[in-house]
Amino acid sequence: LHPAISNWYIEGGNGYETLSEALANANAGDVIYYSRSADYTEVINGKTISKSLTIKNNGTGTVTLNGSKTKMFTVNSNSNFTLDNLILSNGGTAGGGFVSLSSGNLLLINSTLRDLSSTTAGGAITVAANCNLTIEGSKFENLSSSAHAPAISVSAASSTTIIKDSVFNNINCTSDYSVMEVSGNLTIERSNFTNIVGKYVSNWYGAIGAKTNLWVSECQFINLTGGYGSAIYYTGSGIINVSKSVFMNNKVYTGAIYMSSTPGDANINYNIFVNNTASSGAASVYKYASATRVNAYYNFWGNNSKPTTSQINNVGNASYWTIVELSANSDTLFAGSSNDIYVKFVATDGSANYTLDGLMPEYDFDLTASQGTIDSSVCVVD
């Protein structure tokens, strides 16, 4: 092997001291991996990926690739590029500071993209037409931008973005779309968006800008600040489905979810909206144009009361809502004894209740007793 100490290996081939050397010697389809127990840092920038490659960390040490404020990877030639179990930091200030996907597909697995200040749209990752971006189990943190979308910018409706089991935290943007702007189909599952700061004024758009079809499930949007749609700003005529998600402690100009156009089909169901505040209009769900195609049934609006226009601007879209029911083994609890209290979600139209078994996700509640009585209308999500 060359050199005497090899940090990187090409699967089935030789070892190399640096990732740059391994990239220079790799062939299409190769897997380049790090397998040592020691932590490793290398400055990587200006790399053009014109063949399908995987870079992964198989070792127990942490691998940090530092862009030194220069664009790190540009993917072209319809290549499939995978980054697995890596930290990318300090990328270029222009769009796609970590990865610019010009042609092909990018798979990001169990990786962290952090510490980036950008001045043009799509600070961390830019995606061109006819490309696919898949993100699994990864983190985007400590990003800032004076332009759109500090994390992700997808410029064409022909591209697809899928995000699963990921975290977006501590992101600051002084322009539209404080996390991502996606023109193509966008799916987000089991991911958390926390501590996102965007423009808190009218005519500025929220964390996720979606323009074609959007599916969001089992996500959390907590402590976001933004203009129209602090969490989600939808401006398409296709599908928007948002389910089993939590929208909590968001400060908005109007609507944690904001639909600026009439979607072909909009279903906002089985979500929790708690402690969202707005300076104008509804704090949780706002539909700007015709609301006839919006189904906002079976959401919990923070208490057991019917939702009001302070929460959703067209209450008729939420004629069924979710409440919390309490039950116990006994209605009376004596001093020195204990009793199990059960909390469950049920749906209601104000006159009859309906079971929601398996439809609402599990959440933790604080139950506050006053003068020996639990008030069932006071529900605080942990």
N, C-alpha and C positions, 0 to 999 in steps of 0.2 A: 504494500500500500504506500501511497505517497500523499502527504508527507508522513513523518514519524508519528505525529499526533493527528488523528482524523476526528473531526467533529461532525462532519456530514458524510452521508453515504448515499450512493445511488443503489437502489434495491437490486440485488443480483450483480452489482458491479463494484467499483472502486470507492475508496474513501478520500475526503478532501478536507483541508483545514478550514476553508470558508464556504459559506453558501454561494458566494459569487463564483467561486471555482466550480462548484458542483453544477450550478446553472449553466455555466459555459460548456460543460462536458455532457450535459444531459441530452437524451434523444426523446422524441415524441412518445408519450405514454409513460415516461419514467416517474418513479416515486423517489423523491429526495427526502431523507429523514435524518433527524438528530436523535441520538440515543444515549447521550451521556447523562450522568446525575448532576453535574455542575451546571449552574446557571450560565447562560450564554447571551452575549449582545454583539450585534454586528450592524454597521451602517450599510443600509441597502437603499439604493435609489437609482432612477434612470434605467430600470430593467424592462426590456420589451419581451413579452411572452408570446412567441409566435408558433408554439406547438403545445399540445396538451401535456400538462405537468401537475404533479402534486408535491407540495412542500408541507412536511408535517414534523411534529415533535413527538417522537416515541419515547423520549427519556423522561426522567423524573425531575430534571432541572427545568427552569423557566427559560424560554427562548424569546428574546426581545429583538425585533428588527426595527432599527431607528432610521427614519428617512432623512434626518438632518435638514428638515424644512424643504425637501425636494420630493417631487412625485416619485413614488416607489415602484409601482408596477403599471405597465400598459399592456393590455391583453388584446391581441388581434388575430388575424388568420383563422377565425372561427375555432379558436382553441378552447379546450376545457381546462380551467385553472382552479385548483383546490388549495386552500390554506387551512391547515388543521392544527389546532392546539398551539397557536402562536400569539405573541403580542406585537402589534404594529403601533408605533408611536411616532409623533413628531414628523408627520408627512408634509407634503407640499402645500403651500397656501392657495394654490389654484385648484379648480374643481378636480375631483378624483385624486386627492393628495395621497391616499393610500393605494387605491386601485382605480384605473380608468379602463372600463370594459368597452372596448371599441367594436369587438367582433368575437362572439363566442359565448361561453357560460362561465360564471364564477360561483364556486361553492365555498362558503365560509363556515367552518365547523369549530366549535369550542374555542374560539379565538376572541381576543380583545383588541379593539381599535380605540385608541385614546390619545389625549393630549395633542389636539390639532386646532389651530386657529386659521380659518380660511377666509378668503376675500371674494371668491366666486362660487356660483351655485354648485351643490353637490360636493361639499368639502371632503368627505371621506371616500365616497364611492360614486362614480358616475357610470351610467349605463346607457349605451346607444341603442339604436333600433335593432330589432330581431335578436336580442340577447336575453339570457335568463340569469337572474340572480337568486340564489338560495342561501339563506342564513339559518344556521341551526346552533342553538346553545351558545350564542356569542354575546359579547358586550360592546356597546358603544358608550364611551364616557369621557367627560371633560372635553367636550367639543364646543367651539364657538365660531360664529360666522357673522360677517356684515352683509352676507348675501343669502339667497334661498338655501334651505335644506342642508344644514351642516353635516348630516349623516349620509343621506342617499338622494340622488337625483336620477330619475329614469325618464328620459326625454321623449320616448315614443310609445304609442299605444300598442305596438307590435311586440313589446318586451313584457316578460312576466317576472314578478317578484314574489317570493315565498319566504316568510320569516316565521320561525318556530322557536319557542323556548329560549328567548333572548331578552336582553335588558338594554334599555336606553336610559341613561341617567346623567344628570348634571350637564345639560346642554343649553347653551345660550345663543339666541339668534336675534339680531336687530332688523331682520327682514321677514318676508313671508315664509310659511312652512318651516316651523322651528325644529323639525327633525328630518322629514323626508317629503319629497314631491315626486309622485309616481303617476305617469301618464298611462301605463298599461295595467293589466290585471294585477291586483295586490291581495295576498292572503297573509293574515297575521294570526298566529295561534299561540296561546300560553306564553305571552310576552308582557313585560312590565315597562311602563313609561313613567319615570318619576323625576321630579325636580327639573322640569323643562321651562325655560323662560323665553317667551316670545313677545311680540309687540302687543301691548294691552290697549289697542285703539281700534276704531272701526276701519273696515276695508283692509285689514291685515289678517292673514290666514293662519290657522292653527298648526299643531304639531305634525299631523299626517294629512297631506294633501293628496286626495285620490280622484282620478279623472275618468276612469272607465268602469271597472267592476271592483268592488271591495268586499272582502269577507274578513270579519274580526270575531274571534271567539276566545273566551277564557283569558282575557287580558286585564291588566290593571293600569289605570291612568290616574295618577295621584300627584297632587301638588304641581299642576301645570298652570302657566299663565299665558294668555293669548287673546287675540282679537275675535274674529269670527271662527268659532270652533276651536277652543283651546286644545282639544284632543284630536278631533276629526273634522276636516273641512272637505266636503264632497261636492264636486262640481261636474258630475257626469249625468248621462241619461240611461245608464245601465242599472246594475244591481248594487245595492248596499245592504249587507246583512251584518248586524252587530249583535252578539249574543253572549250571555254568561260572563259579562265583564263588569268591572268596578270602575266608576268615575267618581272620585272623591277629592274634596278640598281643592277644586280647580277654580281659578279666578279668571273669568272670561268677560269679554265685552258683550258677546251674545252667544250662548249655546256651547256646552262642552262638545256636542255633536251639531254641526251646522251643515245643512243642505242648501246650496245656493241655487240649485236647478231642480227640475222635476225628474226624479229617477224613474226608470222603467218599473222598478220593484224595490221597495225599501222596507226592511223588517228590522226593527230595533226591539228585541225581545229578551226577557229573562236576565236583565242587567240590574245593577244597583247604582243609584245616583244619590250621593250623600254630600251635603255641605258644599255644593257648587254655588258660586255667586256670580252675578252678572251686573254690569253697570247699565245695560240696556237690553230689554227683552228677556226671553226665557233663559234660565241658567243652565239647563241640562240638554234639552233637545229643541232645535229651532229649524223650521222649514220656511225658507224665504218665499218661494212661489207656491203653486197649488199643492196642498197637502193631501190630496185625495188618494195618492198611492203610498202613503206612509202608514205602516202598522207598528204602533208603539205599545202593544199589549204586554202585560205580564212583567212589567218592570217594578222594582221597589224604589220608591221616591224618597226614602229617608224616614218615613213614618207610615202609619196605617191609614192616613187620610187620602182621599181622592186627589190626584195631581191637579195642580192649578196652573194658570198661565205664567206664573213665576218660574215654573219648572219646564213646561212644554207649551209652546205658543198656540198649538191647536189641541185642546184637551180632548176633542172628539177622536183623535188618533190613539187615545189611551183610555178607552171606555172600560177596559179590563186592566186592573193593576194588581200588584202583589203586596200582601200584608204579612205580618209576622204573628203567629199564634203561639201562645204559651200554654203548656199543660204540665201537670205534676201528678205524682202518685196520690197526693192528698191536697185538699184545698186549704188545710190548716197546718201550720208549722209551730210547734211548741218550743219554748226556750230550752236549749240544750240538745235538741234533736236536729236531724237533717232530713232533707228531702231532695230528690232529683227533679229538676225543672227542664222540660223539653221545649226546644224552640224549633219551629218549622215555618217554611214559606208556604202560603196558599194564595191562590188567585181569587179575585172577587170582582163583581160589577157593582158592589154596594148593597146588593140584596141577597146574593147567594155566594157561597165559597166553593172553590174547585181545587182539587189536589194538583200539586205540581211535582210529584215524586220523580226524582231523577232529572228534572229540567233546570232547576236553579242550582248553582254551585254551592258548596259549603262556605260559610262565613262565620266569623266570631262576633258575638254581641256582648256588650256590657249591659247588665240588668240593674237598674237603680231602684232601690226600695225607699219609699217615703212613708213614714208613719206606719210601717208594717205592711204596706201594700205595694206591689210591683205595678208600675204604670205600663201597660202593654203598648201604649202609643209612643213611648220614648225608646228609640232603638239607635244605638251608636255602633257603627262598624269599626272594629279594631283595625 
